[in-house]
């Protein structure tokens, strides 16, 4: 029941929000906040009930939904999904708080879509039925489409339509893949086709050629979402045009749907194809790391810079995943959480100055560390966490990823390390231009430092960044057994197949 | 020879009620000629349709045939009789407002609508090509008149004329095909034809030609590319309520006939026509979608979208399994709700020009009219095929049947097409919610109209989230 509650509660709150009178704006905000807080508490309960050290799915729920089709409302949480769910519910709370003053129109609809988005995201991570997964995957699309399109920046329509069409194109091919798997999966209990993910993973014994096609069908949808170079072009537009909270949730959680998809579907179901695609995906990931970093370096708009840094960071995540060893995988999974924290915080931080000055160009700032000392400090910590300074979260993730990559293929690791250096360059350079030097614009002299609400929102993320940086063990201990299970598929096939194509 | 039993007559009750209501409407209209349009005629029509639906429900098909094997008495027919009644009721709920705004006070409107529904019901019940033809012509003649009903409007007159000429032309194909089949088989009963083909008789050139002509006739009626040229103009020119009706009801009737004739009767000769229908499906969805991308009038966009949806439905015929037919039944029901709903919204928002229905008219309407906006967004998302709407589920079901039968390339083309289609459906939502309103946003919304829209959109979500009920009914009903 607990997992269903985590999925249903935001949706129920969303419906409640829709029924509230339009004029009661503060009430709408409070109801939405309460709903998201209750969801967050529910996900904390999931964390409390989670048994560390177990690899399989926990808190499993399995109720028939469309029996004639073999569709089940099958949910479960394991070390892979646990922290992604927590990240989603935490970021949603922070986003609603963060939108308190920056969203001023159509408040009801805004919160409605945000809560529906939360339902979809948690559903994606908890679904253990391919049909439920696909439905949730698509459910995420619609509220995000509206959030960017209605509350976004000047080029919001272009950005949001591009976002929708890219994702849609990828996901229809995944649907074909899902249906193909479905027709090759029989429920041992009923003898009928089933969408059950666990059964499908156990039974997936496709020949190499079929695996390759299926891998591609799934991987394209995920690669667009991640986004893996060259499918990234929607991302800078969507991130830049989205409202602050939209960018936070987009970078923080939506991109993880893709990386999560690789871990949950591609690796366990198509192990042979995965191994065959290691070189291609690793190279694309490295291109993404370097390209994202170089693009970030030349951006004039801070938000766009952060958007391109996401391309680079997600390149790291992909590199770690396709190292196919425990270090790489756990680094990659931890880095997914880290990226949600750091980049989420960066977007919030960019939102803070945007709300004050309505510009995000670095050239419009300079020297604001003098007028906004607290803001400058928070920004520094977050930027360093994103760069990968030891003692902060980014370091742990990137270090593990590089460790794993080095073990798998040393040359990939060399290129990856270059990406870290570039990250230091673009973030610190930007920091210098915005915060240090003389104040060149008179308007900037009167800038107010962060308010208590802004400080709290970002402070929570900063605290998490320090926690993971200093003591990542509680996170890794819960992740690793499940990741080991994923990897065991490779040892099995590695033994049974002497020659790996 | 005892041809008719009392059961036969009972089984024909739903159609009889429709025909009687149509006659009653003509008499009632004659009696109150010259008076302003009131609720009498729509009231009688809705009552007749309800009675017919109730009759169809309580006389739910027992399977087998009646009238000496000429007419099916199965659940599939009953299901569609009820669906047609629902389509008719919704069309009529949306009609009085439209007719009043357009100054069309024509009593025969309702009578013709009922006659068309009568023809559609006969079509889905037909167990013989001749009965099918009779139903088809009854429906078509009523539709020719309805399409051209707005005589003062050149586009409407053109629509009626075009529809008549091309409709008659395609009926000719169909009739000739029937004649050729009769020559070879010696019967026009579905069962006899199926038995003849199953017996492994040599496929004579006459038979092949007959099936080919039949296919062309059907392709015209379903508006499959390249036999679709009439439909955008007819859909665009006809009164909007009639377009809404034509794109849902008669289309569904044609597809049910296609299932019965090609999917079941001619199934054992599928090697003859499966390639042709595969290409028809690919062309139909691709051309429909690509041309719809370029439309600036919502009405015309929906006309092309309707062509594209016919393409998706043809995939079900290619798959040719029971699962596929269940999927098509579900799809047709879902499509009826979403397309009628979408037309109902644009009828309301049509305020600038007489037949413009420009996309621009929708600007900013979403927030100005929340109920209309949400309903339209649901219809568009369902037409796109985004879960958890009924449109998604229908598409999924039809395409999964195709994948099961190994038509994976066809399924890929179809689903990529629906990604293309997402663009023009989304554009409607973009105009509704992401553009600043222009001009006076006032549109009158009669309460009953609004209620019908809410019911349509809720049903789409409900049937989409909980499809099991509808699926199990259809699974039992499909031939």
Interface residues (C-beta under 8 A of the other chain):
Chain A: X65 X66 X67 X68 X69 X106 X109 X134 X135 X138 X139 X141 X142 X145 X146 X149 X150 X156 X157 X160 X161 X164 X165 X168 X169 X172 X173 X175 X176 X179 X180 X182 X183
Chain B: X367 X381 X384 X386 X387 X388 X392 X396 X399 X400 X403 X404 X408 X411 X412 X415 X416 X418 X419 X422 X423 X426 X427 X429 X430 X433 X434 X435 X467 X468 X471 X472 X475
